[in-house]
Amino acid sequence: MDDGIIVSRDDWSLHRKGYLDQTRHKEKVEEVIKQQLGDLIVDESIILTDGKKNTKIPMRSLEEFRFRYDFNKRNHTGQGTKKMVPGEIMGREKAKGKGSTGSGAGEQPGEDIYEAEVSYEDLANILFEELKLPNLDDKKRPLIAHDCPEFNDVRKKGLMANVDKKRTLLESIKRQAFSPKKNNEARLKITPEDLRFKTWETRPNFETNAVILAMMDTSGSMGQFEKYIARTFFFWMVRFLRLKYEHVEIRFLAHHTEAKEVTEEEFFTRGESGGTRCSSVYKFALELIERQYPAAHHNIYPIHFTDGDNIGSDNSRALSLMKNLVEVSQVVGYGEILRTHYSSTLMSTLKRITDPKLRLVTIRDRSEVYVALKTVFS
């Protein structure tokens, strides 16, 4: 029995019908998720999930491509008098009139809708496709390192998963070219002697240092809606950073008239009262950066969310401190959660800063959380 491997050009697409249908279904599900992403990520059932539950999204049923009979029994359906080209439409079904909006029962058939189950992990991967840490620079002292495999050699023995297809084909071609027995009609054969495998060495890979300062207003003016939106934004921000970046440090700061550092659990659960002085958290962040995160060695990303209800006399001080914060940071995000169409005096004050590293967002509806994530992390 010949132990050679035959390379064939036969079309195996018909034998892979199940796989192709599965791939098409997955693409359709991802398309529906992207269309509804703004509403999905603010769903409480997802925010409160432990990461193992699934969520359901409604979508139209998928039908196989096939020829359909003309149920109206029209003559010469699909026929034309001119030469057709690929992609040209031969005919369309007449549009049906819209039914009345009354309370009577309709006569037209509806579309089949079913609920597709999507895991938390799949939803997160689709959400984080377009997100990244902007302006990430290599700093002078990268302290973080992790092992990284590097393919740097080719051998005759190894695992089939690491076979080098290009070198294997070249070895087969060279062997048959120098073979004394020429057979032009024979197909290209690959023998075990032709196989070549990639091998690797593990080397330390240094990553750029980065720190995220998550700052949230916890004053009495932050209602249930405002707190929920802010926590939803930071919920997805934290998961995005931990999924895409292995060693990014996150510090959680809360403030009313005074700022302090809190744990991650306290950041997402506790509520406080009192007035609002945004300059307090900016000052706290600058002091933290000066003590522990020098700009020469770290990429710094302060993100602040509030309802914009700041003490009027504090706006000028907040503007001055924000300018200093923008100067030492890669990107600074400032978000306001409002239910009206009017911006706050603090937002109007911060708009005086023309540096593109300051990214301002306003959220008035739950679905705008996704837009805010893309604005800050893009």
C-alpha positions in Angstrom: 0.0 0.0 0.0 1.4 3.4 -1.0 1.9 5.6 2.0 2.1 8.8 -0.1 -0.3 11.8 0.3 -2.2 12.8 -2.8 -2.8 16.5 -3.4 -6.2 16.9 -5.2 -8.0 19.8 -6.7 -11.4 18.2 -6.5 -14.3 20.4 -5.4 -15.4 19.1 -2.0 -17.9 21.9 -1.3 -20.9 19.7 -1.8 -19.5 17.3 0.8 -19.3 20.2 3.3 -22.9 21.4 3.1 -23.5 21.0 6.8 -20.4 23.1 7.7 -21.3 25.8 5.1 -24.8 26.0 6.5 -23.4 26.3 10.0 -21.0 29.0 8.9 -23.8 31.0 7.2 -26.0 30.7 10.3 -23.2 32.0 12.5 -22.6 35.0 10.2 -26.3 35.8 10.3 -26.4 35.6 14.1 -23.4 37.9 14.3 -25.0 40.4 11.9 -28.2 40.5 14.1 -26.1 40.9 17.3 -24.2 43.9 15.7 -27.5 45.5 14.8 -28.9 45.1 18.4 -25.6 45.6 20.2 -26.6 48.9 21.7 -29.6 47.4 23.4 -28.0 44.1 24.3 -25.1 45.4 26.3 -27.3 47.4 28.7 -29.6 44.4 29.4 -29.6 43.7 33.1 -29.6 39.9 32.6 -26.2 40.3 30.9 -24.8 42.9 33.3 -25.6 40.6 36.3 -24.4 37.4 34.6 -21.6 35.3 36.0 -20.1 34.9 32.5 -21.5 31.4 32.0 -25.1 32.2 31.1 -26.5 32.7 27.6 -28.7 35.4 26.3 -31.4 35.1 23.6 -31.9 37.4 20.6 -34.9 37.3 18.2 -34.0 36.8 14.5 -35.7 35.7 11.3 -35.5 32.1 10.4 -33.0 31.2 7.7 -34.1 29.4 4.6 -32.0 27.4 2.2 -31.3 28.8 -1.2 -33.6 27.0 -3.7 -35.8 27.5 -6.7 -39.4 28.5 -5.7 -42.5 27.7 -7.8 -44.8 30.5 -8.9 -47.8 30.1 -6.6 -49.7 32.7 -8.6 -49.5 30.5 -11.8 -48.5 33.3 -14.0 -47.4 32.5 -17.6 -43.8 32.8 -18.7 -42.6 33.5 -15.2 -38.9 34.3 -15.1 -38.5 34.5 -18.9 -37.0 37.5 -20.7 -36.5 38.7 -24.3 -32.9 39.8 -24.0 -29.7 38.2 -23.0 -29.3 38.0 -19.3 -26.2 38.7 -17.3 -25.2 37.3 -13.9 -26.9 39.2 -11.0 -29.7 40.7 -13.1 -33.2 40.4 -11.6 -35.6 38.6 -13.8 -38.7 39.6 -11.9 -40.2 40.6 -8.6 -43.3 39.7 -6.7 -45.8 42.5 -6.6 -45.7 44.5 -3.3 -48.6 43.8 -1.0 -50.5 46.7 0.4 -50.1 47.6 4.0 -52.8 46.3 6.3 -54.8 48.6 8.4 -53.7 49.4 11.9 -57.1 48.6 13.5 -57.8 45.9 16.0 -59.1 43.3 13.4 -57.2 40.2 12.6 -54.8 40.3 9.7 -55.0 38.0 6.7 -51.3 38.1 5.5 -48.9 35.5 6.8 -46.1 36.6 9.1 -42.4 35.9 9.1 -41.0 33.1 11.2 -39.0 34.4 14.2 -37.0 32.4 16.5 -34.6 33.1 19.4 -30.9 32.3 18.9 -28.9 31.7 22.0 -25.7 33.6 22.3 -23.1 33.0 25.0 -21.7 35.9 27.1 -18.2 35.2 25.6 -19.4 35.4 22.0 -21.2 38.7 22.7 -18.1 40.1 24.4 -15.9 39.1 21.4 -18.2 40.8 18.9 -18.4 43.9 21.1 -14.6 44.2 21.6 -13.7 43.6 17.9 -13.4 47.4 17.2 -12.1 48.5 20.7 -8.5 49.1 21.6 -6.4 51.3 23.9 -5.7 54.3 21.7 -2.2 56.0 21.4 -0.5 53.1 23.1 3.2 54.0 23.2 6.4 52.0 24.1 7.7 53.5 27.3 11.2 53.6 28.6 10.9 50.8 31.2 8.5 48.0 30.3 8.3 46.0 33.5 5.6 43.5 32.4 6.7 40.3 30.6 5.1 37.0 29.6 6.3 34.0 27.7 5.7 34.2 23.9 6.4 31.3 21.4 8.5 32.2 18.5 8.8 29.9 15.4 12.4 30.0 14.3 13.4 26.6 12.9 12.2 23.8 10.5 12.7 20.1 11.2 11.8 16.7 9.7 10.0 15.4 12.7 7.3 17.1 14.7 3.6 17.4 15.3 1.2 17.4 12.3 -0.4 20.6 13.7 2.9 22.4 13.1 3.5 21.1 9.5 5.0 23.7 7.2 2.9 23.3 4.1 4.9 25.5 1.8 8.3 23.8 2.6 6.7 20.4 2.5 5.4 21.0 -1.1 8.8 22.4 -2.1 10.5 19.3 -0.8 8.1 17.1 -2.8 8.6 19.1 -6.0 12.4 18.9 -5.6 12.3 15.2 -4.9 10.2 14.4 -8.0 12.2 16.8 -10.2 15.4 14.9 -9.4 13.7 11.5 -9.6 15.1 9.3 -12.5 11.5 8.0 -13.1 9.6 10.8 -14.8 5.8 10.5 -14.9 4.2 13.7 -16.2 0.7 12.3 -15.7 1.1 11.4 -12.1 -0.4 13.6 -9.5 1.7 15.5 -7.0 2.5 13.1 -4.1 3.8 13.9 -0.7 5.7 11.2 1.1 6.7 11.1 4.8 10.2 12.1 3.8 8.9 15.3 2.3 7.2 16.5 5.5 8.7 19.6 7.3 7.6 20.9 10.7 8.0 24.3 12.3 9.5 24.4 15.8 9.6 27.2 18.3 11.4 28.6 21.3 9.7 30.4 24.2 11.0 33.9 24.8 9.9 36.6 27.2 7.7 39.2 25.5 7.7 42.6 27.2 4.5 44.6 27.2 4.0 48.4 27.5 2.8 49.4 30.9 -0.7 50.9 31.0 -3.0 52.0 33.8 -6.7 52.9 33.7 -8.2 55.3 36.2 -11.9 54.6 36.4 -13.5 57.7 38.0 -17.2 57.8 38.9 -19.5 60.4 40.5 -21.3 59.0 43.5 -23.0 62.2 44.8 -26.6 62.5 45.7 -27.5 64.0 42.3 -26.6 60.7 40.6 -30.0 58.9 40.3 -30.7 55.2 39.6 -30.6 55.8 35.8 -27.3 57.7 35.9 -25.6 55.2 38.2 -26.8 52.2 36.1 -25.5 53.8 32.9 -22.1 54.6 34.4 -21.7 51.2 36.0 -22.7 49.6 32.7 -20.0 51.5 30.8 -17.3 50.6 33.3 -18.6 47.0 33.5 -17.8 46.5 29.7 -14.7 48.6 29.9 -13.2 46.3 32.6 -14.0 43.1 30.7 -12.7 44.6 27.5 -9.3 45.4 29.1 -9.0 42.1 30.9 -9.9 40.1 27.7 -7.5 42.0 25.3 -4.7 43.1 27.6 -3.2 40.7 30.0 -1.4 43.0 32.4 -3.3 46.3 32.4 -3.8 47.8 35.8 -7.2 49.3 36.8 -7.7 51.7 39.7 -11.2 52.7 40.9 -11.8 56.2 42.2 -15.2 57.5 43.5 -16.0 61.0 44.5 -18.6 63.5 45.7 -17.1 66.6 47.2 -14.1 64.5 48.1 -12.4 61.7 46.2 -11.1 58.4 47.4 -9.9 55.1 46.0 -12.3 52.1 46.5 -12.2 48.4 45.7 -13.8 47.0 42.5 -16.7 45.6 44.4 -17.4 48.9 46.2 -17.1 50.8 42.9 -20.0 48.8 41.3 -22.2 48.4 44.4 -22.0 51.2 46.9 -23.9 54.5 46.7 -23.3 57.7 48.5 -24.8 61.2 48.9 -23.7 64.8 49.1 -22.6 67.5 46.7 -20.4 67.3 43.7 -16.9 68.6 43.2 -15.3 67.1 40.2 -12.0 68.8 40.7 -11.4 66.6 43.8 -11.1 63.4 41.7 -8.9 65.1 39.1 -6.6 66.3 41.8 -6.6 62.8 43.4 -5.8 61.2 40.0 -2.9 63.6 39.4 -1.4 62.9 42.8 -1.7 59.1 42.2 0.0 59.4 38.8 2.8 61.5 40.3 3.4 58.9 43.1 3.1 55.6 41.3 2.7 56.1 37.5 5.2 58.5 36.0 4.2 59.4 32.4 7.6 58.4 31.1 7.0 54.7 32.1 3.2 54.3 31.8 0.4 54.8 29.4 -2.3 56.5 31.4 -6.1 56.5 30.6 -8.3 58.4 33.1 -12.1 57.8 32.4 -14.6 60.0 34.3 -18.4 59.7 34.3 -20.8 62.0 36.0 -24.2 63.7 35.6 -22.5 67.1 35.1 -24.1 68.6 38.2 -21.0 70.3 39.5 -20.6 73.2 41.8 -20.4 76.3 39.6 -17.4 77.8 41.5 -15.5 74.5 40.9 -15.6 74.6 37.1 -12.5 76.8 36.6 -10.4 74.6 39.0 -11.7 71.5 37.2 -10.7 72.9 33.9 -7.2 73.7 35.1 -6.7 70.2 36.6 -8.2 68.5 33.5 -5.6 70.3 31.3 -2.8 68.8 33.5 -4.5 65.4 33.3 -4.7 65.5 29.5 -1.0 66.6 29.3 0.3 63.4 31.1 -2.3 61.0 29.6 -2.6 59.1 26.4 -6.4 59.7 26.3 -8.8 61.1 28.8 -12.5 60.2 28.6 -15.2 62.5 30.1 -18.8 61.3 29.9 -22.0 63.0 31.1 -25.2 61.1 31.6 -28.2 63.5 31.0 -31.9 63.1 30.5 -32.3 66.5 28.9 -31.1 68.0 25.7 -29.1 70.6 27.5 -25.4 70.1 28.4 -24.0 71.0 31.8 -21.8 74.0 32.6 -18.9 71.6 33.2 -19.2 70.1 29.7 -19.2 73.6 28.2 -16.2 74.5 30.3 -14.2 71.4 29.3 -14.9 72.0 25.6 -12.4 74.9 25.8 -9.7 72.2 25.7 -8.9 71.6 22.1 -6.5 68.7 22.6 -7.8 65.6 20.7 -6.7 63.4 23.5 -9.7 64.6 25.5 -12.8 62.7 24.3 -16.1 64.0 25.4 -19.3 61.9 25.3 -22.9 62.5 26.3 -25.3 59.6 27.1 -29.0 60.3 27.1 -30.3 56.9 26.2 -29.3 53.3 27.2 -28.4 52.4 23.7 -25.7 55.1 23.6 -23.4 53.2 25.9 -22.0 51.3 23.0 -21.3 54.6 21.1 -19.5 55.9 24.2 -17.3 52.8 24.3 -16.3 53.2 20.7 -15.7 56.9 21.1 -13.3 56.5 24.0 -11.6 53.3 22.9 -10.9 53.7 19.2 
